[in-house]
Amino acid sequence: MGRDKIKVTSYIKGEWIEQGKETDLISAVTNEPVAQMVEADINYKSALEYARTVGGPKLREMTIHERAFKIKFLGQYLMERKEKYYEISTHTGATRADSWIDIEGGIITAFGISSKSRRHLSDLPWHVEGDTERLSRKGSFMGQHICVPKHGVAVHINAFNFPIWGMLEKLAPAIISGMPVIVKPSPIGSYLSWEVFKDIIESGMLPEGSVQYIAADKPGDLLDHLNSQDSVAFTGSALTGKKLKAHPNIIANNVSFNLEADSLNCSILGEDVTPDMEEFDLFIKEVAREMTVKTGQKCTAIRRTIVPEHLEEKVIDALKARLKKTTIGDPAQKETRMGPLASSLQAERFEEQLQQLSEITETVYMADGDQKNAFTNPRVLVCHKPMQVDEVHRLEAFGPMTTVMPYKTAEEAIEIANKANGSLVGSLFTADDDLAHKITMGCAPYHGRFMVINKNSAGESTGHGSPIASLVHGGPGHAGGGEELGGARAVLHNMQRIALQGSPTTLRNIVKQHIKGAETRESEKHPFQKYFEELEIGEAFTTDKRTVTEKDVEDFAELSGDHFYAHTDPEAAARSLFGKIVAHGYFVLSATAGLFVHPDEGPVMLNYGLENLRFVAPVAPGDIIQAKLILKRKNVRQQKKDDPFPFGVVYWDVEVMNQQDVLVAEYTILTLMKRKKKLPIDEK
């Protein structure tokens, strides 16, 4: 690599621990030491307490958006150093393409979680979730759900196959949620995750105590000291995950435990597909790719290839032809398409697992090549009776292999897919959307994600085996029963949801966001003439009144082209739900804007959008309307280089009443408002 041997050390309580038992970490390519892991004698109880008392309070002082910006800027910092990670990554057996998934894929995942959090979650230390719940007849007793940071530690025990992605996809949402993190990676490939973690510390972007790192083979007595505010997220084998989940202290304290386990994922070729269709070629390409990317060491890899029985031989022949083009060798070489497994130990386990499978399947393809040390070759197996042989749906060989399984009917394909007792992902290749509906609905309860591909979607598909930051990642049964990712959901998974009850005003003062029915304070001047910082939650502006006329309705019909009978035909309107001519709902909306908009130049920049519009009661000519704006919440927005001003987004609840104080319309408008000053988040 052209660099000194990496020394993988623990980072505990703000310090790197340099002394301890030293163990060589072996390159999957050269079979020579590439790093040394220093396993120190760590006081795990003290480390957890440090995270709870130092890191946790500092994170909870920040808003969700501030924490999300920390992750965004950290991602930018790491991306600038990516070539260093690529250089190291070759020793894990990963090609450049494999490493992209781990390195840039991991950083992009952190970016995605940060972006979704800033878009969908409150700019508060907690998240105000959903609408209020009216719990009394007069509305003086209300309910509101909020999600608050836990006062614990997020312990992350990661697998060897994606040292960077596995760390960042868990770390980002935990930090944004307000929880400090302790990372425990697999020793295999830990020199890569350690290099990234070292840069995280050197960046200085995260508060002291918010992240710690364990360099060790096993987590010692770490789990003994967890409490009900802590959480564990584990990625790895189902067997190890179950052992950890059954830890007496985990059970005794009901510690939140998210298990994402390797599973026997499947891909189904639809019975409508013929060898001359694009969907057939796309299917072969995807199965072969999932066998060879990361040398088949993906928790989402296609282990079971389910095909119509009359296409079994054609599928096998096509897979053989494609796999023969796979160049196996040193992943640092450009021509290499598949490197070794992550270690010689993994290669031994893979061969043992294949040996067990060979007793219940037929091997129809094994590539030629040297299998010394961690290197291996792709294998295609066939199980001729997948409905009868249960073991083929339980035993996973973690490497470049798949088992072809023939089916007779769509119902049988569904049953075969579901026999693995839950998986992370399934996929279906078909040009028949009716068949797609049938198979998807049949498989859905047993899979965490299901990808349906035809020639129209294939060009932009992210692929069977690619978890996406905006979609949940996990699965039922054998896959662990957990969920990760899912955009803002990833953050909420780490928070405590609580149902609050009280008067609207009290709830507003607790959650720092306007609650429908809460007391308001009339603004001393038009709020559109105030800067972002000057606006306060709950301040209101009541407009002048306007009488709606017949001419208003006629003019709006001509201007908009909306000549719906309820607005323009008196005889038809008399037979309508309203019994008479009524104004267009969008006229009411437009007229209301005319009532509350301030004409002069000021801090308001523009109307950014409108949400949750409801036309509650009709407005007829002769009715008088009046509006009330109430400041609901505020979000600081990052000023980009091309933005002329720093600004924020302000959410206003709008209530439109008639002369009888009856609500006729309600909605939320968003305005961009200038800020008086720049903040550290603003781009220079």
Phi, psi and omega per residue, in radians:
M1 nan -0.189 -3.129
G2 1.299 0.479 -3.123
R3 -2.533 2.849 3.099
D4 -1.143 2.697 3.117
K5 -1.076 2.318 -3.112
I6 -1.289 2.408 3.055
K7 -1.932 1.896 -3.081
V8 -1.493 1.951 -3.079
T9 -2.122 2.823 3.096
S10 -1.433 2.589 3.047
Y11 -2.067 1.809 -3.010
I12 -2.248 2.279 3.086
K13 0.938 0.717 3.047
G14 1.415 0.179 -3.108
E15 -2.393 2.532 3.009
W16 -1.438 2.276 -3.130
I17 -1.709 1.898 -2.990
E18 -1.569 -0.239 -3.055
Q19 -1.882 2.450 3.108
G20 2.792 -3.035 3.125
K21 -1.222 2.225 -3.085
E22 -1.741 2.298 3.131
T23 -2.269 2.299 3.103
D24 -1.224 2.403 3.007
L25 -1.863 2.201 -2.911
I26 -1.714 2.406 3.036
S27 -1.215 2.300 3.096
A28 -1.185 -0.354 -3.064
V29 -1.567 -0.899 -3.045
T30 -1.641 -0.272 -3.054
N31 1.106 0.377 3.101
E32 -1.981 2.749 3.116
P33 -1.045 2.304 3.095
V34 -2.007 -0.288 -3.135
A35 -2.781 2.925 3.041
Q36 -2.159 2.303 3.051
M37 -1.710 2.217 3.115
V38 -1.766 1.856 -3.090
E39 -1.630 1.844 -3.060
A40 -1.568 2.874 3.058
D41 -1.527 1.697 -2.993
I42 -1.719 2.376 3.010
N43 -1.496 1.612 -3.028
Y44 -1.170 -0.588 3.099
K45 -1.058 -0.739 3.133
S46 -1.198 -0.663 3.128
A47 -1.115 -0.739 3.116
L48 -1.127 -0.730 -3.125
E49 -1.155 -0.615 3.094
Y50 -1.101 -0.761 3.110
A51 -1.097 -0.740 -3.100
R52 -1.196 -0.644 -3.010
T53 -1.693 -0.369 -3.126
V54 -1.895 -0.991 -3.084
G55 -1.249 -0.786 -3.080
G56 -1.002 -0.922 -3.135
P57 -1.040 -0.633 -3.139
K58 -1.186 -0.680 3.105
L59 -1.191 -0.695 -3.082
R60 -1.237 -0.314 3.059
E61 -1.209 -0.437 -3.102
M62 -1.553 2.750 3.017
T63 -1.367 2.893 3.085
I64 -1.002 -0.730 -3.120
H65 -1.165 -0.685 3.099
E66 -1.100 -0.724 3.100
R67 -1.156 -0.655 3.117
A68 -1.152 -0.651 3.083
F69 -1.147 -0.609 3.070
K70 -1.003 -0.752 3.137
I71 -1.190 -0.689 3.113
K72 -1.054 -0.865 -3.102
F73 -1.186 -0.600 3.068
L74 -1.118 -0.727 3.094
G75 -1.041 -0.721 3.102
Q76 -1.109 -0.698 3.124
Y77 -1.085 -0.777 -3.132
L78 -1.215 -0.666 -3.129
M79 -1.077 -0.588 3.114
E80 -1.152 -0.311 -3.087
R81 -1.937 0.269 -2.990
K82 -1.097 -0.581 -3.086
E83 -1.112 -0.565 3.055
K84 -1.092 -0.708 -3.136
Y85 -1.200 -0.679 3.100
Y86 -1.049 -0.728 -3.124
E87 -1.073 -0.766 -3.138
I88 -1.243 -0.628 -3.018
S89 -1.065 -0.476 -3.130
T90 -1.016 -0.512 -3.116
H91 -1.283 -0.221 3.033
T92 -1.458 -0.060 -3.110
G93 1.675 0.088 -3.039
A94 -1.575 2.363 2.982
T95 -1.309 3.076 3.100
R96 -1.044 -0.749 3.134
A97 -1.142 -0.715 3.082
D98 -1.061 -0.778 -3.086
S99 -1.159 -0.539 3.117
W100 -1.033 -0.744 3.138
I101 -1.020 -0.749 -3.071
D102 -1.324 -0.843 -3.000
I103 -1.415 -1.230 -3.107
E104 -1.228 -0.596 3.066
G105 -1.053 -0.699 3.107
G106 -1.159 -0.750 -3.138
I107 -1.198 -0.724 3.113
I108 -1.109 -0.626 3.072
T109 -1.075 -0.753 3.088
A110 -1.087 -0.752 3.062
F111 -0.990 -0.817 -3.083
G112 -1.079 -0.766 3.118
I113 -1.118 -0.685 3.108
S114 -1.095 -0.821 -3.109
S115 -1.106 -0.833 -3.127
K116 -1.093 -0.626 3.136
S117 -1.151 -0.746 3.136
R118 -1.226 -0.437 -3.138
R119 -1.478 -0.623 -2.949
H120 -1.977 -0.216 -3.090
L121 -1.935 2.792 -3.062
S122 -1.164 2.570 3.039
D123 -1.538 1.014 -3.133
L124 -2.409 2.919 3.054
P125 -1.122 -0.306 3.117
W126 -2.197 3.000 3.131
H127 -2.010 2.218 3.058
V128 -1.543 2.033 -2.917
E129 -1.867 2.121 3.001
G130 1.251 -3.027 -3.130
D131 -1.428 2.869 3.034
T132 -1.263 2.755 3.078
E133 -1.991 2.094 3.119
R134 -1.335 2.130 -3.037
L135 -1.956 0.008 -3.137
S136 -2.482 2.839 -3.041
R137 -1.139 -0.751 -3.087
K138 -1.558 -0.114 3.102
G139 1.458 0.285 3.128
S140 -1.521 -0.125 3.115
F141 -2.271 2.036 -2.996
M142 -2.220 2.895 3.048
G143 -2.187 2.568 3.125
Q144 -2.603 2.239 3.045
H145 -1.508 2.380 2.959
I146 -2.328 2.763 3.085
C147 -2.047 2.159 -3.038
V148 -2.055 2.691 3.086
P149 -1.140 2.412 3.029
K150 -1.315 2.708 3.125
H151 -1.683 0.840 -3.091
G152 -2.377 -2.782 -3.068
V153 -2.179 2.427 3.034
A154 -1.667 1.950 3.125
V155 -1.670 2.156 -3.081
H156 -2.019 2.018 3.108
I157 -1.898 1.932 -2.941
N158 -1.876 2.679 3.126
A159 -1.420 3.019 -3.056
F160 -1.477 -0.330 -2.894
N161 -1.329 -0.489 3.090
F162 -2.315 1.422 -3.028
P163 -1.042 -0.603 -3.095
I164 -1.598 -0.935 -3.131
W165 -0.988 -0.788 -3.113
G166 -1.055 -0.607 3.128
M167 -1.320 -0.822 -3.027
L168 -1.285 -0.587 -3.101
E169 -1.209 -0.370 3.053
K170 -1.622 -0.721 -3.052
L171 -1.133 -0.758 -3.052
A172 -1.025 -0.942 -3.127
P173 -1.172 -0.543 3.121
A174 -1.139 -0.817 3.127
I175 -1.093 -0.751 -3.137
I176 -1.120 -0.552 3.123
S177 -1.269 -0.321 -3.123
G178 1.794 0.238 -3.133
M179 -1.836 2.287 3.008
P180 -1.196 2.774 -2.968
V181 -2.215 2.441 2.911
I182 -2.061 2.114 -3.083
V183 -1.732 2.229 3.036
K184 -2.181 1.704 3.135
P185 -1.494 2.875 2.958
S186 -1.151 2.462 3.084
P187 -1.006 -0.606 3.128
I188 -1.142 2.077 -3.133
G189 1.352 0.102 -3.098
S190 -1.152 -0.354 3.093
Y191 -1.102 -0.424 3.097
L192 -1.403 -0.818 3.113
S193 -1.132 -0.603 3.132
W194 -1.114 -0.718 -3.139
E195 -1.066 -0.709 3.105
V196 -1.209 -0.757 3.138
F197 -1.082 -0.699 3.107
K198 -1.017 -0.710 3.117
D199 -1.206 -0.574 3.069
I200 -1.050 -0.769 3.131
I201 -1.185 -0.768 -3.107
E202 -1.142 -0.451 3.127
S203 -1.152 -0.489 -3.122
G204 1.195 0.265 -3.034
M205 -1.456 -0.448 -3.130
L206 -1.735 2.516 -3.116
P207 -1.059 2.608 3.088
E208 -0.989 2.374 3.118
G209 1.531 -0.081 -3.080
S210 -1.461 -0.350 3.093
V211 -2.441 2.436 3.027
Q212 -2.394 2.810 -3.011
Y213 -2.391 2.294 3.141
I214 -1.905 2.086 3.019
A215 -1.746 1.741 -3.084
A216 -2.867 2.754 3.086
D217 -1.263 -0.815 3.141
K218 -2.199 2.751 -3.049
P219 -1.421 0.262 3.073
G220 0.980 -2.358 -3.132
D221 -1.707 0.394 -3.104
L222 -0.919 -0.824 -3.059
L223 -1.211 -0.342 3.139
D224 -1.140 -0.394 -2.973
H225 -1.899 0.220 3.117
L226 -1.423 2.652 3.071
N227 -2.199 -3.074 -3.001
S228 -1.172 -0.278 3.094
Q229 -1.520 -0.188 -3.133
D230 -1.528 2.956 3.074
S231 -2.533 2.722 3.077
V232 -2.199 2.323 3.003
A233 -2.132 2.091 -3.094
F234 -2.073 2.382 2.987
T235 -2.171 2.271 3.131
G236 2.805 -2.624 -3.093
S237 -1.277 2.606 3.117
A238 -1.072 -0.658 -3.108
L239 -1.091 -0.867 3.134
T240 -1.139 -0.719 3.141
G241 -1.034 -0.738 3.132
K242 -1.145 -0.670 3.112
K243 -1.081 -0.776 -3.137
L244 -1.180 -0.717 -3.124
K245 -1.114 -0.486 -3.138
A246 -1.562 0.150 3.127
H247 -1.013 2.323 -3.064
P248 -0.928 -0.679 -3.115
N249 -1.277 -0.588 3.067
I250 -1.061 -0.750 -3.137
I251 -1.250 -0.780 -3.058
A252 -1.086 -0.687 -3.084
N253 -1.757 0.116 -3.105
N254 0.862 0.821 3.126
V255 -1.207 2.259 3.114
S256 -1.019 2.238 -3.069
F257 -2.318 2.016 3.087
N258 -1.834 2.064 -3.110
L259 -1.921 2.096 3.047
E260 -2.042 1.803 -2.983
A261 -1.888 2.633 3.011
D262 -1.010 2.472 -3.091
S263 -2.466 2.876 -3.134
L264 -1.546 1.297 -3.121
N265 -1.135 2.742 -3.092
C266 -2.311 2.789 2.947
S267 -2.303 2.359 -3.049
I268 -1.975 2.309 2.997
L269 -1.654 2.114 -3.091
G270 -1.090 2.581 -3.116
E271 -1.219 -0.206 3.096
D272 -1.417 -0.245 -3.008
V273 -1.459 2.408 3.056
T274 -2.048 2.791 -3.072
P275 -1.044 -0.341 -3.134
D276 -1.587 0.047 -3.138
M277 -1.616 2.632 3.121
E278 -1.030 -0.625 -3.100
E279 -1.072 -0.537 3.100
F280 -1.160 -0.841 3.133
D281 -1.113 -0.680 3.129
L282 -1.112 -0.679 3.122
F283 -1.110 -0.852 3.141
I284 -1.052 -0.778 -3.138
K285 -1.053 -0.742 -3.095
E286 -1.206 -0.745 3.128
V287 -1.096 -0.801 -3.140
A288 -1.105 -0.694 3.135
R289 -1.133 -0.776 -3.133
E290 -1.164 -0.416 3.072
M291 -1.273 -0.570 -2.952
T292 -1.881 -0.440 3.081
V293 -1.085 2.322 -3.048
K294 0.926 0.496 -3.128
T295 0.933 0.651 3.104
G296 1.288 0.140 -3.085
Q297 -1.638 1.059 3.101
K298 -2.188 2.385 3.117
C299 -1.139 -0.275 -3.125
T300 -1.821 0.089 -3.058
A301 -1.075 2.670 -3.127
I302 -1.395 1.783 3.126
R303 -1.572 -0.434 -3.088
R304 -2.206 2.083 -3.111
T305 -1.850 1.827 -2.970
I306 -1.745 2.063 -2.981
V307 -2.336 2.675 3.039
P308 -1.024 2.408 -3.017
E309 -1.061 -0.509 -3.141
H310 -1.312 -0.181 3.119
L311 -1.882 0.091 -3.069
E312 -0.945 -0.904 -3.085
E313 -1.160 -0.681 -3.139
K314 -1.160 -0.667 3.082
V315 -1.118 -0.793 3.139
I316 -1.082 -0.780 3.133
D317 -1.089 -0.721 -3.135
A318 -1.179 -0.679 3.088
L319 -1.120 -0.756 3.110
K320 -1.011 -0.827 -3.094
A321 -1.066 -0.694 -3.109
R322 -1.310 -0.713 -3.109
L323 -1.176 -0.503 3.114
K324 -1.108 -0.348 3.136
K325 -1.492 -0.067 -3.108
T326 -1.373 2.041 3.115
T327 -1.506 2.112 -3.109
I328 -1.847 2.336 3.133
G329 2.956 -2.686 -3.125
D330 -1.111 2.070 -3.087
P331 -1.149 -0.250 3.098
A332 -1.303 -0.294 3.132
Q333 -1.468 2.389 -3.054
K334 -1.072 -0.603 -3.069
E335 -1.336 -0.213 -3.116
T336 -1.287 2.301 3.106
R337 -1.892 -0.282 3.089
M338 -2.584 2.224 3.120
G339 -1.678 -2.862 3.128
P340 -1.375 2.990 2.939
L341 -1.186 2.981 -2.992
A342 -1.156 -0.393 -3.139
S343 -2.869 2.878 3.068
S344 -1.088 -0.600 3.102
L345 -1.094 -0.740 3.109
Q346 -1.132 -0.628 3.107
A347 -1.131 -0.704 3.099
E348 -1.114 -0.764 3.132
R349 -1.121 -0.692 3.138
F350 -1.062 -0.781 -3.141
E351 -1.147 -0.655 3.098
E352 -1.118 -0.735 3.133
Q353 -1.158 -0.697 3.098
L354 -1.125 -0.655 3.130
Q355 -1.082 -0.705 3.097
Q356 -1.156 -0.708 3.129
L357 -1.179 -0.529 -3.101
S358 -1.100 -0.366 3.135
E359 -1.317 -0.297 -3.095
I360 -2.185 0.061 3.141
T361 -2.382 3.058 3.045
E362 -2.031 2.264 3.075
T363 -1.467 2.056 -3.093
V364 -1.882 -0.166 3.079
Y365 -2.720 2.325 2.958
M366 -2.492 2.119 -3.097
A367 -1.129 2.637 3.054
D368 -1.322 2.644 3.064
G369 2.591 2.862 -3.128
D370 -1.319 2.242 -3.113
Q371 -1.903 0.526 -3.113
K372 -1.320 2.723 3.123
N373 0.930 -2.132 -3.069
A374 -1.611 -0.031 -3.106
F375 -1.374 2.537 3.098
T376 -2.586 -3.100 -3.091
N377 -2.268 2.637 3.112
P378 -1.108 2.521 3.116
R379 -2.273 2.466 2.991
V380 -2.065 2.135 3.104
L381 -1.922 2.839 3.062
V382 -2.305 2.292 2.967
C383 -1.930 1.931 -3.030
H384 -1.298 -0.358 -3.115
K385 -2.270 1.162 -3.076
P386 -1.146 -0.328 3.101
M387 -1.320 -0.434 -3.092
Q388 -1.770 -0.496 -3.048
V389 -1.633 1.694 -3.068
D390 -1.253 -0.568 -3.034
E391 -1.078 -0.504 -3.118
V392 -1.198 -0.289 3.107
H393 -1.702 0.082 -3.099
R394 -2.130 -0.529 -3.053
L395 -1.675 2.087 -3.128
E396 -1.902 2.242 2.977
A397 -1.686 2.012 -2.988
F398 -1.548 1.434 -3.126
G399 -3.086 -2.871 -3.040
P400 -1.360 1.407 -3.130
M401 -2.634 2.826 2.939
T402 -2.669 2.730 3.083
T403 -2.002 2.130 3.099
V404 -1.386 2.315 -3.107
M405 -2.285 2.015 -3.131
P406 -1.415 2.596 3.055
Y407 -2.328 2.769 -3.102
K408 -1.696 -0.716 -3.082
T409 -2.331 2.905 3.105
A410 -1.068 -0.672 3.108
E411 -1.063 -0.683 3.128
E412 -1.222 -0.658 3.090
A413 -1.047 -0.737 3.115
I414 -1.089 -0.780 -3.115
E415 -1.117 -0.711 3.111
I416 -1.107 -0.801 -3.128
A417 -1.027 -0.612 -3.060
N418 -1.538 -0.126 -3.085
K419 -1.234 -0.231 3.123
A420 -1.390 0.041 3.077
N421 1.054 0.763 3.055
G422 1.770 2.323 3.095
S423 -2.524 2.907 -3.120
L424 -1.227 -0.697 -3.063
V425 -2.691 2.479 2.953
G426 -2.198 2.808 3.094
S427 -2.476 2.751 -3.101
L428 -2.422 2.309 3.095
F429 -1.974 1.956 -3.100
T430 -2.741 2.666 3.028
A431 -1.807 0.046 -3.068
D432 -1.893 1.888 -3.077
D433 -1.220 -0.469 3.058
D434 -1.169 -0.725 3.065
L435 -1.138 -0.692 3.121
A436 -1.034 -0.733 3.109
H437 -1.088 -0.815 -3.073
K438 -1.083 -0.855 -3.082
I439 -1.250 -0.710 -3.139
T440 -1.060 -0.854 -3.134
M441 -1.138 -0.540 3.102
G442 -1.252 -0.582 -3.083
C443 -1.610 -0.379 -2.967
A444 -0.906 -0.746 -3.100
P445 -1.145 -0.254 -3.045
Y446 -1.889 0.090 -3.072
H447 -2.352 2.511 3.090
G448 -1.380 -0.500 3.117
R449 -2.545 2.561 -3.137
F450 -2.424 2.105 -3.097
M451 -1.869 2.226 3.124
V452 -1.995 2.138 -3.021
I453 -2.117 2.378 2.889
N454 -2.388 -3.077 -3.056
K455 -1.116 -0.377 -3.108
N456 -1.363 -0.554 -3.083
S457 -1.759 -0.268 -2.993
A458 -1.066 -0.639 -3.048
G459 -1.056 -0.536 -3.117
E460 -1.984 0.148 -3.130
S461 -1.135 2.458 3.068
T462 -1.449 -0.174 3.055
G463 1.774 2.713 -3.128
H464 -0.986 -0.779 -2.942
G465 -1.666 0.268 -3.046
S466 -1.864 1.797 2.974
P467 -1.091 2.482 -3.090
I468 -2.029 2.412 -3.066
A469 -0.977 -0.594 -3.060
S470 -1.494 -0.128 -3.139
L471 -2.028 2.599 -3.134
V472 -1.154 2.581 3.114
H473 -2.209 2.095 -3.118
G474 2.768 -2.942 3.134
G475 -3.116 2.872 -3.084
P476 -1.424 3.008 2.988
G477 0.991 -2.180 -3.082
H478 -1.010 -0.454 -3.125
A479 -1.317 -0.101 3.022
G480 2.023 -0.412 3.131
G481 1.332 0.238 -3.100
G482 -1.883 3.079 3.073
E483 -2.434 2.386 2.983
E484 -2.283 3.080 3.104
L485 0.970 -2.592 -3.101
G486 1.515 0.560 3.128
G487 1.127 -2.303 -3.127
A488 -1.121 -0.394 3.097
R489 -1.005 -0.587 -3.119
A490 -1.041 -0.622 3.108
V491 -1.273 -0.794 -3.101
L492 -1.122 -0.491 3.066
H493 -1.002 -0.506 -3.071
N494 -1.620 -0.033 -3.057
M495 -1.890 2.923 3.088
Q496 -1.748 2.117 3.081
R497 -1.515 2.273 -3.120
I498 -2.310 2.437 3.086
A499 -1.665 2.053 3.118
L500 -1.674 2.563 3.096
Q501 -2.345 2.430 3.118
G502 2.893 -2.996 3.082
S503 -1.252 2.687 3.141
P504 -0.982 -0.715 -3.110
T505 -1.178 -0.738 3.115
T506 -1.103 -0.770 3.123
L507 -1.087 -0.721 3.103
R508 -1.026 -0.756 -3.116
N509 -1.235 -0.417 3.090
I510 -1.378 -0.864 -2.995
V511 -1.569 -0.172 3.105
K512 1.102 0.623 3.040
Q513 -2.557 2.485 -3.070
H514 -1.074 2.371 3.074
I515 -1.970 2.305 -3.122
K516 -0.953 2.213 -3.131
G517 1.703 -0.145 3.140
A518 -1.262 2.695 3.082
E519 -1.072 2.538 3.114
T520 -2.141 2.831 3.094
R521 -2.111 2.136 -3.102
E522 -1.164 2.281 -3.118
S523 -1.175 2.431 -3.119
E524 -1.238 -0.359 3.033
K525 -2.541 2.933 -3.087
H526 -0.982 2.203 -3.065
P527 -1.120 -0.394 3.109
F528 -1.266 -0.103 3.071
Q529 -1.778 0.199 3.120
K530 -1.912 2.597 3.032
Y531 -1.359 2.825 -3.084
F532 -0.894 -0.816 -3.076
E533 -1.165 -0.427 -3.067
E534 -1.445 -0.301 -3.092
L535 -1.384 2.410 -3.098
E536 -2.108 2.483 3.107
I537 -1.006 2.308 3.092
G538 1.609 -0.172 3.089
E539 -1.292 2.591 -2.985
A540 -2.310 2.816 3.051
F541 -2.404 2.066 3.111
T542 -1.742 2.243 -3.016
T543 -1.483 3.023 2.927
D544 -1.205 3.071 -3.117
K545 -1.807 2.750 3.091
R546 -2.443 2.342 3.060
T547 -1.603 2.223 3.135
V548 -1.467 2.293 -3.098
T549 -1.988 2.896 3.061
E550 -1.073 -0.664 3.136
K551 -1.108 -0.636 3.076
D552 -0.993 -0.796 -3.095
V553 -1.165 -0.778 3.134
E554 -1.101 -0.790 -3.114
D555 -1.123 -0.684 -3.133
F556 -1.166 -0.639 3.103
A557 -1.087 -0.755 3.134
E558 -1.179 -0.758 -3.089
L559 -1.174 -0.721 -3.061
S560 -1.550 -0.397 -3.039
G561 1.431 0.118 -3.135
D562 -1.595 1.719 -3.117
H563 -1.874 0.591 3.114
F564 -0.940 2.451 -2.963
Y565 -1.011 -0.557 -3.104
A566 -1.153 -0.278 3.136
H567 -1.840 -0.310 -2.936
T568 -2.292 -0.274 -3.059
D569 -2.077 1.770 -3.058
P570 -1.031 -0.697 -3.105
E571 -1.180 -0.805 3.113
A572 -1.150 -0.676 3.137
A573 -1.096 -0.568 3.123
A574 -1.138 -0.479 3.117
R575 -1.585 -0.031 -3.063
S576 -1.427 3.129 3.083
L577 -1.029 -0.518 -3.048
F578 -1.542 -0.475 3.134
G579 1.411 0.003 -3.141
K580 -2.902 3.006 3.075
I581 -1.081 2.360 3.055
V582 -2.248 2.756 3.118
A583 -1.285 2.633 3.029
H584 -1.045 2.453 3.050
G585 -1.020 -0.669 -3.107
Y586 -1.309 -0.344 2.967
F587 -1.176 -0.787 3.118
V588 -1.008 -0.743 3.117
L589 -1.068 -0.796 -3.112
S590 -1.190 -0.749 3.138
A591 -1.114 -0.627 3.098
T592 -1.109 -0.725 3.084
A593 -1.041 -0.701 3.099
G594 -1.092 -0.471 3.128
L595 -1.355 -0.652 -3.038
F596 -1.766 -0.271 -3.117
V597 -1.255 2.365 3.052
H598 -1.622 2.236 -3.017
P599 -1.290 -0.373 -3.006
D600 -1.437 2.729 3.032
E601 -1.087 2.443 -3.135
G602 -2.942 -2.875 -3.100
P603 -1.129 -0.440 3.127
V604 -1.193 2.286 -3.071
M605 -1.714 -0.774 -3.133
L606 -3.000 2.872 2.986
N607 -1.436 2.105 -3.006
Y608 -1.636 -0.300 -3.130
G609 2.846 3.139 -3.091
L610 -2.522 2.405 -3.081
E611 -2.309 2.635 2.942
N612 0.971 0.742 3.125
L613 -1.240 2.297 3.049
R614 -2.364 2.251 2.980
F615 -1.654 1.793 -2.924
V616 -1.482 -0.648 -3.119
A617 -2.489 2.666 -3.103
P618 -1.283 2.656 3.047
V619 -2.085 2.151 -3.104
A620 -1.968 2.785 3.029
P621 -0.912 2.343 -3.070
G622 1.746 -0.346 3.084
D623 -1.276 2.680 3.130
I624 -1.991 2.237 3.141
I625 -1.982 2.611 3.096
Q626 -2.568 2.501 -3.072
A627 -2.057 2.683 3.043
K628 -2.299 2.127 3.048
L629 -1.650 2.330 3.097
I630 -2.236 2.219 -3.113
L631 -1.271 2.010 -3.050
K632 -1.568 -0.929 3.138
R633 -2.785 2.918 -3.116
K634 -2.345 2.509 3.036
N635 -2.238 2.222 2.999
V636 -1.275 2.339 3.062
R637 -1.920 2.545 3.126
Q638 -1.253 2.302 3.050
Q639 -1.411 2.064 3.108
K640 -1.461 2.941 -3.060
K641 -1.019 -0.599 -3.088
D642 -1.558 -0.072 3.139
D643 -1.359 2.267 -3.117
P644 -1.282 -0.384 -3.091
F645 -2.393 2.645 2.900
P646 -1.301 2.546 -3.033
F647 -2.681 3.077 3.048
G648 -2.522 2.954 3.092
V649 -1.830 2.262 3.123
V650 -1.992 2.285 3.135
Y651 -1.792 2.130 -3.136
W652 -1.993 2.194 2.934
D653 -1.367 2.319 3.138
V654 -2.040 2.206 3.074
E655 -2.061 2.183 3.127
V656 -1.940 2.138 -3.083
M657 -2.021 2.758 3.021
N658 -1.780 -3.022 -3.057
Q659 -1.142 -0.279 3.107
Q660 -1.739 0.248 -3.105
D661 1.034 0.562 3.045
V662 -1.665 2.294 3.118
L663 -1.197 2.187 3.141
V664 -1.917 -0.406 3.110
A665 -2.756 2.617 3.065
E666 -2.620 2.582 -3.133
Y667 -2.979 3.090 3.055
T668 -2.102 2.264 3.024
I669 -1.909 2.624 3.124
L670 -2.012 2.255 3.071
T671 -2.137 2.555 2.994
L672 -1.585 2.172 -3.090
M673 -2.111 2.371 3.116
K674 -1.113 2.477 2.960
R675 -1.646 2.684 3.114
K676 -1.316 -0.534 -3.017
K677 -2.441 2.765 3.076
K678 -1.371 2.780 3.100
L679 -2.190 2.900 3.129
P680 -1.011 -0.411 -3.122
I681 -1.309 -0.319 -3.057
D682 -1.269 2.387 3.129
E683 -1.238 2.499 -3.140
K684 -1.541 nan nan
